[in-house]
């Protein structure tokens, strides 16, 4: 699995298209902050044979992983969710090490992306905004409306 892409950059680009830099910049830190709780749910559910807990954690992790483009993690979380729904403690237990590995890979890559790109860009925007505020510049600048081509009223 070393050759597989851990995070799909197109998924992060879709987040930027849908919600701008702010949404894309918030999703990675949110995943880094909250996904550990989902993994804890899965671990506790599998090791304690509370498969409903494992299913809830896997379902949430699956959705979060899809949002940030962690396809391998999403696939394994989907399989874990299915095993938990089927009541298969053995299958869930067998999937857990592979899920743990994919999770660790995704966390490592996302932490790098967050620290190498977004934080520097966010700092630049803050410095630029502070300088503009000190100079008394207000507003976003001149914006020209382009409209919709072929639109009818």
PyMOL commands that set and color helices and strands:
alter all, ss='L'
color gray80, all
select helices_A, chain A and resi 9-47+51-68+71-85+89-135
alter helices_A, ss='H'
color red, helices_A
deselect
rebuild
show_as cartoon
